[in-house]
Amino acid sequence: MAKQSTVYVCGVCGAKTHKWQGRCFECGAYNSFVEETISTKSSKQISLSVLKNKNLKDITIEATSRIKLGIPEVDELLAGGLVPGQTVLVGGEPGIGKSTLLLQLADKQKSIYIAGEESMTQIKIRAKRLGLTGENVDVIDERDVDTLSAYLEKVAEENDTQPLVIVDSIQSVFSTHIKSVAGSIAQVQYCASVLNEIAKKYALPMIIVGQITKSGYLAGPKMLEHLVDTVLYFYGDRKAQLRALRVVKNRFGPAQGLELFIMTGAGLESADPYLAELIANPNRNVPGTIFSVVLEGARPLIVEVQALVVPSKFSNPRHVVNGYSSKRVEMLLAVIAKRLGINIYSYDLFLNISGGIRVDDYALDLPIVLAILSVVKNKKLPTEAVAFGEIGLLGEVKKVPSENLREKEAKKHGLAKIISAATSPLLKEIAKKTDLIK
């Protein structure tokens, strides 16, 4: 017989306790515990006779073709498309374009769009603005996960080809079995588990939208990310056109890949025209700027590094960094001061990776240092130059992975002058060869 119990759940990390606490004992957040009423089933006798084991070497793998989503950049990011039964969690800030992207994907193949946060009319208005016919999209205005699971089971049993299921969003779905509001820890955990079980049982490809907290993390319990097969982050500056879609977890392909899009009135489009315009920009012929090639997953991506230094009016100079690790930049400034003998700490530094994307590739060390030296010495770097290389504390320049792939990408865009560890293994020698120091 079902029993009800009350627990207090941390809204930040999902920690549980039987007594309310002012501060979470796991993550340290204040006033984060919310009362949740859960139903538990009484214990019953378990029969092990139905369980069967199989040796790993005797398990055969059936060849399954991936499901193409119709947008080449997304298919490439997912290693060729979705595997039947794969669940994908897409997170992003409000208004960044998640629903736009998913509606474009839904229009490419037979899809079921579960509208949790919008009405059918609002979705139709967006489809009309994007120029989509909507012939392949069935919209469901239902939020009860038990009703939805029954409907998905019926659809899966009646069709040979399983449709793409899009849940927008998991925070809006609820179950009447959980005595708490939609979006709570218990509701999100239960609903995600039910939907994931349906996807696996009937080989339904499923995309679930998740909300983002103020800290930039997916809302809800951390279990949500562990439950799904793939986690995608969709981000960018809402005031600009550039958007980035990054895969941070993928059970069926490589992780840490990234694809760029441009947000237009007709939806998301490829960012190749933006990259071409970035390289051809005639205003680049000034000190403090250089190109680099970073690797996001398996894809090489050209980015522009811009630096600006001005004499500081304060005892503690300001260092403003956008798109790269600020701690890493502090280390590079120490190398410049010690190994090159330049008093960089008398300047305010402003460093920016163009486009509003964040890069974690240490190959940016060398172009960042060259851009800083360029503006300090007021000497322009060659417009066709591309630099990449990791810099150590001793002032050495180290090779980075896939240098041949980076060179090939740079030359494909007409950037023929390569500056890397192959130019010189010492930062001081590279600075002399580029005429930045004597």
C-alpha positions, 0 to 999 in steps of 0.5 A: 500500500502506498505511503506518503512521506515529507522530505526537504530537498535542496533546490540547488543540488538535490540533497535531501533531509527530513528536517528543514535547514537554513543552509544546505550541508552539501552545496552550502546554499542558503534557504534552498530547502523546499518541502516535498511530499513523495509517495513510497510503495510498501516493500514487497517480496522480489522474485529472482527467477525472472532475471537472466544474465548473459556473458559479455562476449556472447552479446551481439550488436545489431547495426542501427542506422542513425536518424538524420535531423536535417540540419547538417551542423546538428547531425555532425555534432551528434556524430551523424544523427540520433541513435534510436532511443537516444535522449538528448537534454538541451539547455540554454538561457531564456530567449536564446533560441532553443525553441526556434532550433527545435521547431526547425528540427521538428519540421524536417521529419515526422515529429511530436512536439509536446508544448509545455510552456507555449500554447498551440497558437504561439507555436503556430505563430513561430512556425509561420515566422520561420517559414515552416509548413509544419506538415510533419509536426504534431503538437500536443498541449498536455503536461501530465507525464502519465497521459503523455507516456500512454500516448507515446506508447500507443504511437510507438506501437502503431507506427513502424518508423518512430517519430522524433519526440520533443519535450519543451520543457521538462520543468513544465511536465508533472505527475499527479503521483507527486504532491508538489508543483511542476518544476520541483526536484521530485517532479523533474526527477520522476518525469524525466525517468518516465520519459527516458524509460519510454524512449528506451523501451520503444526506441523513440528518439527524444529531445528534452529542453531544460532550463538554466539557473542564474549560475549557468547550470541546468536546473533540477537535480544533477541526476537529470544530466546523468539520466540522458544520453547526450547533453547540449548547451545552447548559448550566446549573446541575446543582443548579437546574432551568433549562437553556439551549440556545444555537446558536453556529454555524448554516449554515442559520439565524441563530446566537447564539439561545437557548432556555430549558428546565426540567428536571423528573422527566418531562424537559425542559419549556418555561421559560415558567412559570419566567419568569412566576414570576420576574416575579410574585415578590413578594420583588422589592420591595427595592433592588438589582433590576430587569428587562431584556430581552436579545436572544439571536439573534432572541428577546427574553428577560426577565432579572432583574439583582440587585446587592448592595453592602456596605462592604468590610473589605479594602484591595482590594474584592471584585467577584463577577459571575455571568452577565455580563462581569466586565471590562465591570462594572469599566468600569461601576464606573469610569463610576459613580465618575467621572461620578456622583461615587459612591465605589463602590470602598469597597464589595464588589460582588456581581452576579447574572443570575438563572437561571444563564444567561450574557448577552453583550448590552451592553443590560445596562449600564444595568440593572446601573448602576441596580441598583448605584445602587439598593442603594447609595442604598437606594432601590427601583426601580419593580417594573414597570420594565425597563431596557436601554441601552449605557453609554459612558465619557463617561456617555452612554446609547446605543441598542441594537438592536431596542428596539421588539422589547424594549419589546413583550416587556416590555409583553407581561409587564405591565412598562410602565415602560421606561427606555432611551436614549429616557428620556435620553441621559445616565446622570446624568439617568436616575439623577435621574429614577429618584430615585437621585441628586439 
